Structure formats: C-alpha cells, structure tokens
Amino acid sequence: MSVKPYAERIRVRGLVQGVGFRPTVWNFANRCELLGAVWNDAQGVLIDAVGSKSAIDQLTDLIARHPPPLARIDGIERQPLPPGEQPDYTRFEIIESRGGDIHTGIVPDAATCSACLQDIDDPTNRRYRYPFTNCTHCGPRLSIVRAIPYDRATTSMGDFQQCDACLAEYGDPSDRRFHAQPNACPACGPQVWLENGAGERLPAEHDEDPIERAARLIASGAILAIKGLGGVHLACDAGNELVVAALRSRKRRYHKPFALMATDADMIRRYAHLNEQEVALLKSSAAPIVILQQGGEEMLAREVAPGQQSLGFMLPYTPLHHLLMGHLARPIVLTSGNLSDEPQVISNKASQERLAGIADYWLLHDREIVNRLDDSVVRVMDGDARMLRRARGYAPAPIVLPDGFEKTPAILALGGELKNTFCLLRDGQAIVSQHMGDLENSATMREYHRSLELYRQLYQLDPALVVVDYHPNYLSTQWGQQMASEQDLQLEAVQHHHAHIASCMAEHGLGPDHPAVLGVALDGLGMGESGSLWGGEFLRVNYCQFQRLAHFKPTAMLGGAKAMYEPWRNTLAYLLSEFEWETLLQEYGDLELIRFLNAKPIINLQQMWARGINSPLASSCGRLFDAVAAALNICREQASHEGQAAIEMEALAAPPMGQPGYGHRLELIEGRYVLGWQPLWSDLLDDLKRSVPVAIMAARFHQGIIDAVTRTALLLCQEQQLDTVVLSGGVFQNRILLEGVSDRLRQQGLNLLSPRLVPANDGGLSLGQAVVAAARWQNRPC
C-alpha cells in the first residue's frame, strides 16, 4: 500500500486577489517541485502543497519574501493535511475561486507598471498606444468593482468579451496578464473618442488618434473634460494665464489651488523643489498628488495656486494620461470635473450635462466607472508622507489594527460632515472608504448613501454597532440614528476630538489596553460636552474615554456659521473679548484694521457679542487662525473654502522661523488650564502700528502658537505623568505648526505620534470612531 506524501494547506491573508498572486504561487510551487493547487476564496488565497516539508518551507519563504508588487501579506498560516484528507494531485494547478463569507480585501487602483508602458510604446506590440493596457501589476481595481471575489464578471469589464489573444494570456499562468480581470486590447476592449460641445464625435485629422488631438487642443488653449480612472477631470495648459483664469471662472472655483500633471519628475523640477522621498511618492503605484514647494527656473500661471507657495503635482497614472502627456511640453491643470463643491462626475452622460459651459471638448471612453475616486493628496511633513486626502491608490486597502481589536463585532462608523469617510471594522482590520467629500452637498450625500451600501455588499458586512459623531446636526449622525432605529442596531456616539486622537493611536499600533496619552486636537469645530463647540483641546485619552485637561479660551463666533467664511468676524470677536472698543479706538484708531472694523455695523455687532445672539462660544484653533489672518488682511472679507485664510497665512510666514512668538496667557480656571490670547493681540496690534512686514507677523503668530501648545503639553504631561503626545486635527496639516511642536516636544524626551496613513483632518474621524466603539464594546459587561 502506497504512503501518501507530506502535505499542507496554507492560508494567505491580506491583499492577495487581483494582483497576480496565484500565478506567482504556481511558478514558485513548480520551482519547488510540488504538487497541489492554489485558489481564491472569500478570505484570501488557499494553497494545497504536496511534497517534502523542506520544499513546502521553501515555497512559503518565497511567497513571504517575493510577493507580487501590489500584494500585501498580512499573515501566512500553515496546517498539515492528514493523509485521509489529501486530494490526489498530479501536478500543481490554479483552480477557480470559491465563495463563502467575505474576509479579504480589494486592492486599490494602481498606476501603470513599467512593463505595460513598454507595451504601449512599442510599435510592434498589439497594444501600441492602447489607453486601457494593464496587467496584474497595475490598472483599475476599486473603480470598476461591483462585488467580490474579484473576478471579471463582478467588474465593469464584464461588458467586454476578451478576444482569443487576450483569452490566451488570461489563461496562461506564466503570463503577467493571467487572470488580470481588466485585461483587454484594441480588438476587444474599451475605446476612447473625442467629441465637441454638441456631443458630436470628431473624425480623425492628420492621422492623429483622439488622444493626440486632445493634446493639441489643450496646447492651443482649449479646456477638455477627460474621463480617466476614477472620474472625469478638467484639463488645460497650466502655463496659459487666460485659460487657467477662464477655467476658474467657469468652474466657480475662485481660490482653491488646482492639481497639476507633469510628464515626469524632470518637468516638475522646472517649477518646484523635489526631493527623493517626494519623487518616490510620485512614482509609487498609488501615484498621488504630492504638495511641493514652488521653485525652479520657470513659472506657471499665477491662477494655478493663488496665495500659495506650493504646487500639487502628480505624474501620469494610466496609459491614457501617459499618451496625452507625451504630446505636451509643459504641465496641465488636471482638476476634478465638477462645479465647485459638487462631487466629481463619473459617467459620460453626467459629464456632458454637468460640464456643459465649462469644457470645450470631451475625451471619453466606454468603460464604466463604478466607484468615484478622487485623486489622493499627500504632503511630506516632519519627515513622513502625510495623507491629506485618501482616495485613489490607497483606498480601500485595509488598515491592520493592533492585537485586541479582532475580538469585536462588525462595526460601521459613519464619520463627520466635512471631508467625510466611513469605516468598516471587522476581524482586526479597518476598511476606511475613499474620500467622500462634504455631506452638506446633496449630490455628495447621495453618493455617500450609494457607497455605504456598496461597501456593505462588497464586504458582506452586517454591523452589530453603528457609530456617529456627537453633533446632532451632522447628516452622517442623523443617518446613523435612522439606520440604528430601523435595523435595531446598537448606536454609539463618539466625541469629535476623541475620535481624532484615537484614529492616530490606532494607525500607530497602540492596542485597546494602551495607557492614556495626551491628545492635542486642533481644528475648526467639533461638538464637545453639553453641546459646547471645541477646537483647541488638550485631552487625556485612552480608547474608551477622555478627560478635558486644557483648552483654548472660548470666543464668540459672531454671526454663527458666517464666521467660518467671513474671517473679519473672528478678528472682531477676539478684540471685543480682550479690549474695550473705545480703548482700541483711542490707541489704535489710525490702524487700517480698526478703521475697517469700525465701518461695519459695529453697534449691532457689539450687542450680538455682549448678548450672545447668534454668537456661540467656541474654543476653536481654526477660528483663531482666521482671526489673525484677517487682521493681517489675508482673506479678510471672504474665504471661499475651509482653511483658506490659514493656508495663505502659512504660505506668507517668513522663513526661517527666527522671530519671537506672540505671547499667550495660561490660567487654571475651575480645574482646567485655559489658553488666553490677550498678549498675542496686544503684540500684534503693536506690530501693525509699527508697520512690521506681514511675513514677520505671520511668522511670529506661528511661533507663538508653537510656544503655547508645547508649554501646555509639557505641563500636562508632567502633571498627568504621561510620556506620549498625539497630535491631530486639521490645523496640524500646517507644516510650520506640526514640525515646530513635534521638534520641541521630542527635545523634551516625549514620544510624538501624528497621523500618516489617514488624514489629520476630518477624513480620519471614521477610523477613530470605529476603534473607540470597539474598545468600549470590549469593556462592557457581557
């Protein structure tokens, strides 16, 4: 009787589907002379390996050390197969996917790999100049997927039947296009065309293909709508002052900087400073927009980034973009195809309807975009790449949580109101959605609902717990309350700034039982306890709870929400809270600032402030930035988007930061420290009176905030016996502030943590909400 050879079943977890993992295993197994099989299932990849134990050891070592470029292995589990359970394998083979409960992930869309670029550049290759060329190492993923397991039939590529040549590649384990679900060629795949504003397709001219002609139109001064990977963009020549200004006017985007696309890093260096870390980000498979410092021998149109000293560049990340940029001599604007504040359009029909009057021509294709994906935005600060917007190239790659979080039930966290994301938590992993946008926009809210339902289907998630923000007027909070009521789910509310800090703790691997940290959360606004508005907070935090130890002095928001978009209102509120108005008129009445404020309906405004009429108190760091910016005549009358005044003031701050900071006052009031700003305003008014340059005053303000935050943090760490400080909130996207506070606290021996994988802004709230709810659930009695 023959003896069965040794066999193991090997489970590989992580991002291992749709990345060429099975053919990689197939090649390694044949190299190791093993029999068996590899297949996808709902939890990842399973391998049956039959042979000697040493050969199986070699196989697992090769898998761990040399996975495919887009794969991410989170764990490899090995289990011997008893002789009675061993199938009779005669070779090593790849077999069909198997279903079951979904526990695997979807790989983010990936920039075109070098091998595919060679294909489209080779006149002898059948994919020469084909704009939808891809393989298992690159191409669309989340943008085209409708369900998992990730197979062609569950994507929008199911609409295209592969030709015999593509099918041969698709079925050959030795080919890099083996089971590449978006695989296609000019004979069988999606097609691209160019049309005018009347919806008429333009015929070929001078043997040009549509992409080459589109490039010629851009160079001649036209604005094009270009359907790409995750949405439609608007493109124009970034060096043409008139056309960039026209795009701003048509799109109604008056101040926000435009994103740029360049052919390569050498082109970027003509306009911006670029270091090796930033080059690596630009060339990565995620291919994000990277925020760079302006500088170089050439200048782009001033309207590309008004009031800024930085530029947001990306490199081509699809064959279509590579082919387009190959015909252009300088960068293009490549901004979301939408009217200001609306979600980016993704369909041909919507682009023709919504972008009429903005675009002159449309470069479209017939592959459906299932999921809208904005371009991700990254900035290198304090030595690390920091996510400002997490979308294409990064979402929905799961964030592996520290040990302990795998013990919780399925959780759905719904995020905040602005820069919204939502988060699914299950099996010790957090799946944070792509950037959804501002839910106060009705179109964004509809997209939010659709995406929530899609993710729940993709991951077969039936949450036991729904998590929302404290703020009762957030649409995400209201939706969560409705969902919990209708589906009889447990509802958990998490305070806004607690979520900011917990999000950062989770991404840095702090487990649910980690001791308390000092959380410094600086942002615009978040609902605090008893309905108060917070935004400059020092909290003692663990996952389950927080204690407010210190905060910025609350100041009125004159006119309520108007104060968020009319910065002068914040200036006036701070001055009224620190000085008598008559005293200001006597001592500083000649200042242009005081004359400006006095020309407003000052008596009515003083009464509003004194009586608290439509003037809620807020301890907001963001409103302090707005107030100082307006005092320096930066965005004084109107800010067209959140954070505009603060961003422009950061850009103006004089380097190096050698100026003494403006003062502050730290007082213990009713058991909490309160940071007051009367010394700051006295110093600033005196500087205005002496006509100190605005750049110096901006620098002094930043240095003063750094001084105040570090002094308060050091005091609290000493009193509370804490050794770790977590910095989060949208204000910490200010590079001067983040690096200044971090350097000072590190010098005192403290452990500093700040967000990297998810944004410090409200895009990171959903992760924080999820882990707080998970920790609280574990600490509840059964």
Residue pairs with C-beta under 8 A, 6 or more apart in sequence:
3 83
4 83
4 86
5 35
5 50
5 51
5 52
6 50
6 51
6 52
6 53
6 56
6 80
7 36
7 48
7 49
7 50
7 51
7 80
7 81
7 86
8 48
8 49
8 56
8 78
8 79
8 80
8 81
9 46
9 47
9 48
9 49
9 78
9 79
9 81
10 46
10 47
10 48
10 49
10 56
10 59
10 60
10 76
10 77
10 78
10 79
11 43
11 44
11 45
11 46
11 47
11 75
11 76
11 77
11 78
11 79
12 21
12 44
12 45
12 46
12 47
12 63
12 73
12 75
12 76
13 43
13 44
13 73
13 74
13 75
13 76
13 77
13 103
13 104
14 44
14 71
14 72
14 73
14 74
14 75
14 104
14 105
15 70
15 71
15 72
15 74
15 104
15 105
15 106
15 107
15 397
15 398
16 44
16 45
16 67
16 71
16 72
16 73
16 104
17 40
17 44
17 45
17 104
17 105
17 106
17 107
17 148
17 149
17 150
18 106
18 107
18 136
18 141
18 150
18 181
19 68
19 69
19 70
19 71
19 107
19 136
19 137
20 68
20 70
20 71
20 135
20 136
20 137
20 176
20 178
20 179
20 180
21 45
21 67
21 68
21 71
22 38
22 39
22 40
22 45
22 94
22 173
22 178
22 179
23 94
23 136
23 173
23 174
23 175
23 176
23 178
23 179
24 63
24 66
24 67
24 68
24 71
25 38
25 45
25 47
25 59
25 63
26 38
26 92
26 93
26 94
26 173
27 173
27 174
28 59
28 62
28 63
28 66
29 36
29 38
29 47
29 49
29 59
29 92
30 92
31 62
32 51
32 55
32 56
32 58
32 59
32 62
33 51
33 55
34 49
34 50
34 51
34 55
34 56
34 59
34 92
35 49
35 50
35 51
35 89
35 90
35 91
35 92
36 47
36 48
36 49
36 50
36 51
36 89
36 92
36 93
37 47
37 48
37 87
37 89
37 92
37 93
37 94
37 95
38 45
38 46
38 47
38 48
38 92
38 93
38 94
38 95
39 45
39 46
39 94
39 95
39 96
39 97
39 98
40 46
40 97
40 98
40 104
40 149
40 150
41 97
41 98
41 99
41 100
41 104
41 149
42 98
42 99
42 100
42 101
42 102
42 103
42 104
42 148
42 149
42 460
43 100
43 101
43 103
43 104
44 103
44 104
46 98
47 59
48 81
48 86
48 87
48 89
49 55
49 56
49 59
50 86
50 89
56 78
60 76
60 78
63 73
63 76
64 73
64 76
67 73
68 136
68 137
69 113
69 137
69 285
70 107
70 110
70 136
70 137
70 138
70 285
71 107
72 397
74 398
74 400
74 429
94 173
94 178
94 179
97 149
97 151
99 149
101 460
102 148
102 149
102 458
102 459
102 460
103 426
103 427
104 148
104 149
105 396
105 397
105 398
105 429
105 431
106 141
106 142
106 145
106 148
106 150
106 396
106 458
107 141
107 142
107 150
107 397
108 141
108 142
108 286
108 392
108 393
108 394
108 395
108 396
108 397
109 139
109 140
109 141
109 142
109 143
109 229
109 230
109 373
109 392
109 393
110 137
110 138
110 139
110 141
110 285
110 286
110 393
111 138
111 284
111 285
111 286
111 287
111 315
111 316
111 317
111 318
111 393
112 133
112 134
112 138
112 139
112 316
112 317
112 318
112 319
112 322
113 135
113 137
113 138
113 285
115 135
115 137
115 176
116 127
116 133
116 134
116 135
116 137
116 138
116 139
116 319
117 319
117 322
118 125
119 125
119 127
119 128
119 130
119 133
120 127
120 128
120 129
120 130
120 131
120 133
120 319
120 322
120 323
121 128
122 128
126 165
126 185
126 186
126 187
127 133
127 185
127 186
129 209
129 211
129 323
130 184
130 185
130 186
130 189
130 319
131 192
131 211
131 318
131 319
131 320
131 323
131 365
132 182
132 184
132 189
132 190
132 192
132 319
132 320
132 365
132 367
133 184
133 185
133 319
134 140
134 180
134 182
134 183
134 184
134 319
135 176
135 177
135 180
135 183
136 176
136 177
136 178
136 179
136 180
137 176
138 285
139 180
139 182
140 155
140 182
140 229
140 367
141 150
142 230
142 371
142 373
142 395
142 396
142 434
143 229
143 230
143 369
143 370
143 371
143 373
143 392
144 155
144 156
144 157
144 182
144 367
144 368
144 369
144 370
144 371
145 154
145 155
145 370
145 371
145 458
146 154
146 155
146 156
146 370
146 454
147 154
147 457
147 458
148 154
148 458
148 459
150 181
151 181
152 158
152 181
152 182
155 181
155 182
155 370
156 367
156 368
156 369
156 370
157 181
157 182
157 183
157 184
157 367
159 367
159 368
160 184
160 188
160 189
160 190
160 367
161 188
162 170
162 183
162 184
162 188
163 185
163 187
163 188
165 185
165 187
166 177
166 183
166 184
166 185
166 187
166 188
166 189
169 175
169 177
169 178
169 180
169 183
170 177
170 178
170 179
170 180
170 183
171 178
172 178
177 183
184 190
189 367
190 365
190 366
190 367
191 365
191 366
192 210
192 211
192 320
192 363
192 364
192 365
193 201
193 202
193 210
193 363
193 364
193 365
194 201
194 202
194 210
194 213
194 214
194 361
194 362
194 363
194 364
195 201
195 202
195 361
195 362
195 364
196 202
196 360
196 361
196 362
197 356
197 359
197 360
197 361
199 352
202 210
202 213
202 361
204 210
204 213
205 213
208 216
210 363
211 320
211 323
211 324
211 327
211 363
212 323
212 327
214 224
214 226
214 324
214 361
214 363
215 324
215 325
215 326
215 327
215 328
216 327
217 224
217 360
217 361
218 224
218 235
218 236
218 237
218 324
218 328
218 332
219 237
219 327
219 328
219 329
221 236
221 237
221 240
221 242
221 243
222 236
222 243
222 360
222 361
223 234
223 235
223 236
223 243
223 246
223 247
223 250
223 358
223 359
223 360
223 361
224 234
224 235
224 236
224 359
224 360
224 361
224 362
224 363
225 232
225 233
225 234
225 235
225 337
225 351
225 355
225 358
225 359
225 361
225 362
225 363
225 364
226 232
226 233
226 234
226 235
226 320
226 324
226 334
226 337
226 362
226 363
227 348
227 351
227 362
227 363
227 364
227 365
227 369
228 318
228 320
228 321
229 317
229 318
229 369
229 373
229 392
230 344
230 346
230 369
230 371
230 372
230 373
230 374
230 375
230 391
230 392
231 336
231 337
231 344
231 345
231 346
231 369
231 372
231 373
231 374
232 337
232 344
232 345
232 346
232 350
232 351
232 355
233 334
233 335
233 336
233 337
233 344
234 247
234 251
234 333
234 334
234 335
234 336
234 337
234 355
234 358
234 359
235 261
235 332
235 333
235 334
235 335
236 243
236 244
236 246
236 247
236 332
236 333
237 243
237 244
237 328
237 330
237 332
237 333
238 244
238 258
238 260
238 300
238 301
238 304
238 330
238 331
238 332
238 333
239 300
239 301
239 330
239 331
240 301
241 301
241 302
241 303
243 301
244 258
244 301
244 303
244 304
244 333
245 301
245 303
247 258
247 333
247 335
247 358
248 254
248 303
250 357
250 358
251 335
251 338
251 339
251 340
251 358
252 339
252 340
253 335
253 340
254 340
254 640
255 306
255 307
255 639
255 640
255 641
255 644
256 340
256 640
256 641
256 644
257 304
257 305
257 306
257 308
257 310
257 311
257 312
258 304
258 305
258 312
258 333
258 334
258 335
259 289
259 312
259 313
259 314
259 333
259 334
259 335
259 375
259 377
260 300
260 304
260 311
260 312
260 313
260 314
260 331
260 332
260 333
260 334
261 313
261 314
261 315
261 316
261 321
261 325
261 331
261 332
261 334
262 268
262 271
262 313
262 314
262 315
262 325
262 331
263 315
263 316
263 325
263 326
263 328
263 331
264 315
265 274
265 279
265 282
265 283
265 315
267 330
267 331
268 274
268 282
268 292
268 313
268 331
269 296
270 296
270 297
270 298
270 330
271 294
271 295
271 296
271 298
271 299
271 300
271 311
271 331
272 292
272 293
272 294
272 295
272 296
272 310
272 311
272 313
273 292
273 293
273 294
273 295
273 296
274 292
275 380
277 380
277 385
278 290
278 292
278 380
281 288
281 290
281 378
281 380
281 385
282 288
282 290
282 313
282 314
282 315
283 315
284 393
285 393
286 376
286 392
286 393
286 394
287 314
287 315
287 316
287 317
287 392
287 393
288 314
288 375
288 376
288 377
288 378
288 392
288 393
288 394
289 312
289 313
289 314
289 375
289 376
289 377
289 378
290 312
290 313
290 314
290 378
290 379
290 380
291 310
291 311
291 312
291 377
291 378
291 379
291 388
292 310
292 311
292 312
292 313
293 309
293 310
294 305
294 308
294 309
294 310
294 311
298 330
300 311
300 330
300 331
304 311
304 333
305 311
305 312
307 634
307 635
307 644
307 647
307 648
307 651
308 647
308 648
308 651
309 651
310 651
312 377
313 331
314 334
314 375
316 322
316 324
316 325
317 392
317 393
320 363
320 365
325 332
336 344
336 374
336 375
337 344
337 345
337 351
337 354
337 355
337 359
338 344
338 345
338 354
338 355
339 354
339 358
341 438
341 441
342 354
342 441
342 443
342 444
343 372
343 437
343 441
343 443
343 444
343 447
344 372
344 374
345 351
345 354
345 355
346 369
346 372
347 368
347 369
348 362
348 364
348 366
351 359
351 362
351 364
352 362
355 362
371 434
371 451
371 454
372 434
372 447
373 391
373 392
373 395
373 434
374 389
374 391
374 392
374 434
374 435
374 437
375 389
375 391
375 392
376 387
376 389
376 390
376 391
376 392
376 393
376 394
376 395
376 435
377 387
377 388
377 389
378 385
378 386
378 387
378 388
379 385
379 386
379 388
379 733
379 735
380 386
381 733
381 735
381 738
381 739
382 735
382 738
382 739
382 742
382 754
384 756
385 756
386 733
386 754
386 755
386 756
386 759
386 760
387 394
387 755
387 756
387 757
387 758
387 759
387 763
388 733
388 759
388 761
389 419
389 435
389 759
389 763
390 421
390 432
390 434
390 435
390 757
390 758
390 759
390 763
391 434
391 435
392 434
395 432
395 433
395 434
395 435
396 431
396 432
396 433
396 434
396 455
398 429
398 430
398 431
399 429
399 430
399 431
399 432
399 506
399 507
399 757
399 758
399 767
400 428
400 429
401 425
401 428
401 429
401 430
401 506
401 771
402 506
402 509
402 510
402 511
402 512
403 428
403 511
404 511
404 512
404 513
404 778
405 425
405 428
405 506
405 511
405 512
405 771
405 774
405 775
406 427
406 428
407 778
408 425
408 774
408 777
408 778
409 426
409 463
409 464
409 465
409 777
410 424
410 425
410 426
410 461
410 462
410 463
410 464
410 465
411 423
411 424
411 425
411 426
411 463
411 464
411 465
411 466
411 467
411 770
411 773
411 774
411 777
412 422
412 423
412 424
412 425
412 452
412 456
412 461
412 463
412 465
412 466
412 467
412 770
413 422
413 423
413 425
413 466
413 467
413 468
413 494
413 766
413 767
413 769
413 770
413 773
414 422
414 452
414 466
414 467
414 468
414 469
414 476
414 477
414 479
414 480
414 766
414 769
415 421
415 422
415 423
415 436
415 469
415 476
415 762
415 763
415 765
415 766
415 769
416 469
416 471
416 474
416 476
416 496
416 762
416 765
416 766
417 438
417 439
417 440
417 469
417 471
417 474
417 475
417 476
417 762
418 438
418 439
418 440
418 642
418 762
419 435
419 437
419 438
419 759
419 761
419 762
419 763
420 435
420 436
420 437
420 438
420 439
420 444
420 448
420 476
420 762
420 763
420 766
421 432
421 433
421 434
421 435
421 436
421 758
421 763
421 764
421 765
421 766
421 767
422 432
422 433
422 436
422 448
422 451
422 452
422 455
422 476
422 766
423 430
423 431
423 432
423 433
423 766
423 767
423 769
423 770
424 430
424 431
424 455
424 456
424 459
424 461
424 463
424 770
425 431
425 770
425 771
425 773
425 774
426 459
426 461
430 506
430 767
430 770
430 771
431 455
431 459
432 758
432 766
432 767
433 451
433 455
433 766
434 451
435 763
436 444
436 447
436 448
436 451
437 444
437 447
438 444
439 445
439 448
439 474
439 475
439 476
440 475
445 475
448 476
449 479
455 461
456 462
456 463
463 489
464 489
464 490
465 489
465 490
465 491
465 492
465 773
465 777
466 480
466 483
466 484
466 489
466 490
466 491
466 492
467 480
467 491
467 492
467 493
467 494
467 769
467 770
467 772
467 773
468 474
468 476
468 477
468 480
468 481
468 491
468 492
468 493
468 494
468 769
469 476
469 477
469 493
469 494
469 495
469 496
469 499
469 526
469 527
469 765
469 769
470 477
470 493
470 494
470 495
470 496
470 526
470 527
470 528
471 477
471 496
471 526
471 527
472 478
472 527
477 493
480 491
481 491
483 489
484 490
484 491
492 769
492 772
492 773
492 776
492 777
494 502
494 768
494 769
494 772
494 773
495 526
495 527
495 528
495 529
495 546
496 526
496 527
496 528
496 534
496 765
497 519
497 521
497 523
497 526
497 528
497 534
497 537
497 539
497 546
497 729
498 519
498 539
498 541
498 545
498 546
498 768
498 772
499 764
499 765
499 768
499 769
499 772
500 519
500 521
500 523
500 526
500 728
500 729
500 760
500 764
500 765
500 768
501 517
501 519
501 521
501 539
501 541
501 546
501 726
501 728
501 768
502 541
502 543
502 767
502 768
502 769
502 771
502 772
503 728
503 755
503 758
503 764
503 765
503 767
503 768
503 771
504 726
504 727
504 728
504 753
504 754
504 755
504 760
504 764
504 768
505 514
505 517
505 541
505 543
505 726
505 753
505 771
506 767
506 768
506 771
507 755
507 756
507 757
507 758
507 767
508 753
510 517
512 543
512 771
512 774
512 775
512 778
514 542
514 543
515 542
516 540
516 541
516 542
516 720
516 722
517 540
517 541
517 542
517 722
517 724
517 725
517 726
517 753
518 538
518 539
518 540
518 541
518 549
518 713
518 716
518 717
518 720
518 722
518 724
518 725
518 726
519 537
519 538
519 539
519 540
519 541
519 546
519 725
519 726
519 728
520 537
520 538
520 539
520 709
520 713
520 725
520 726
520 727
520 728
520 729
520 741
521 534
521 537
521 539
521 728
521 729
522 535
522 536
522 537
522 621
522 622
522 709
522 727
522 729
522 730
522 731
522 732
522 737
523 535
523 620
523 621
523 622
523 729
523 730
523 731
523 761
523 762
524 535
524 564
524 620
524 621
524 622
524 623
524 642
524 643
524 730
524 731
525 533
525 534
525 535
525 564
525 618
525 620
525 622
525 623
526 533
526 534
526 535
527 533
527 534
528 534
528 537
528 548
528 619
529 548
532 554
532 617
532 619
533 554
533 557
533 616
533 617
533 618
533 619
533 620
534 551
534 618
534 619
534 620
535 552
535 618
535 619
535 620
535 621
535 622
535 623
535 729
536 551
536 552
536 619
536 620
536 621
536 624
536 675
537 548
537 550
537 551
537 552
537 619
538 548
538 549
538 550
538 551
538 673
538 712
538 713
538 716
539 546
539 547
539 548
539 549
540 546
540 547
540 549
540 716
540 720
540 722
541 547
541 726
542 775
543 771
543 772
543 774
543 775
543 776
544 772
544 775
544 776
544 779
548 672
549 672
549 673
549 716
549 720
550 672
550 673
550 674
550 675
550 712
550 716
551 619
551 672
551 673
551 674
551 675
552 619
552 620
552 621
552 624
552 674
552 675
552 677
553 577
553 619
553 674
553 675
553 676
553 677
554 617
554 618
554 619
555 570
555 573
555 574
555 577
555 617
555 618
555 619
555 620
555 623
555 624
556 573
556 576
556 577
556 609
556 612
556 615
556 616
556 617
556 618
557 563
557 564
557 569
557 570
557 573
557 615
557 616
557 617
557 618
557 620
557 623
558 569
558 570
558 572
558 573
558 605
558 608
558 609
558 614
558 615
559 566
559 569
559 608
559 614
559 615
560 614
560 615
560 616
562 569
563 569
563 570
563 573
563 623
563 626
564 623
564 626
564 639
564 642
565 638
565 639
565 640
566 637
566 638
566 639
567 626
567 627
567 629
567 630
567 634
567 635
567 636
567 637
567 639
567 645
568 596
568 597
568 600
568 630
568 636
568 637
570 623
570 624
570 626
570 627
570 630
571 593
571 597
571 626
571 627
571 628
571 630
571 631
571 636
572 597
572 600
572 605
572 609
573 609
573 615
573 627
574 624
574 627
574 677
574 681
575 581
575 584
575 597
575 681
576 606
576 609
577 609
578 677
578 678
578 681
578 682
579 678
579 681
581 602
581 606
584 594
584 685
585 594
585 598
587 685
588 594
588 685
588 688
588 689
589 595
589 598
590 689
591 685
591 688
591 689
592 633
593 631
593 633
593 688
596 636
607 613
608 614
608 615
609 615
621 705
621 729
621 731
622 643
622 646
622 730
622 731
624 677
624 705
625 645
625 646
625 649
625 731
626 635
626 639
626 645
626 646
628 649
628 680
628 684
628 701
629 635
629 636
629 645
629 646
629 648
629 649
630 636
630 645
631 684
631 688
632 649
632 652
632 694
632 697
632 698
633 694
634 645
634 648
634 649
634 652
634 694
635 644
635 645
635 648
639 645
643 730
643 733
646 731
646 734
647 734
649 698
649 701
650 698
650 702
650 734
650 735
650 736
652 694
652 695
652 698
653 695
653 698
653 699
653 701
653 702
653 736
654 693
654 695
654 696
654 698
654 699
655 699
657 699
657 702
657 703
657 736
657 740
658 699
659 696
659 699
659 700
659 703
660 700
660 703
661 700
661 701
661 702
661 703
661 704
661 705
661 706
661 707
661 708
662 679
662 680
662 683
662 684
662 700
662 701
662 703
662 704
663 679
663 680
663 682
663 683
663 704
664 675
664 676
664 677
664 679
664 680
664 704
664 707
664 708
664 711
665 675
665 676
665 677
665 678
665 679
666 673
666 674
666 675
666 676
666 708
666 711
666 712
666 715
667 673
667 674
667 676
668 674
673 712
673 715
673 716
675 708
675 712
680 701
680 704
683 700
683 704
684 697
684 700
684 701
687 696
687 697
687 700
688 697
702 734
702 736
702 737
702 740
703 740
705 737
706 736
706 737
706 740
706 741
706 744
709 737
709 741
710 740
710 741
710 744
710 745
713 725
713 741
713 745
713 750
714 745
714 748
714 750
716 722
717 723
717 725
717 750
723 749
723 750
723 751
724 750
724 751
724 752
724 753
725 745
725 750
725 751
725 752
725 753
726 753
726 754
727 738
727 741
727 742
727 752
727 753
727 754
727 760
728 754
728 755
728 760
728 764
729 760
729 761
730 759
730 760
730 761
730 762
731 737
732 738
732 741
732 754
732 755
732 760
733 759
733 760
733 761
738 754
742 752
742 754
745 752
746 752
754 760
755 764
758 764
758 767
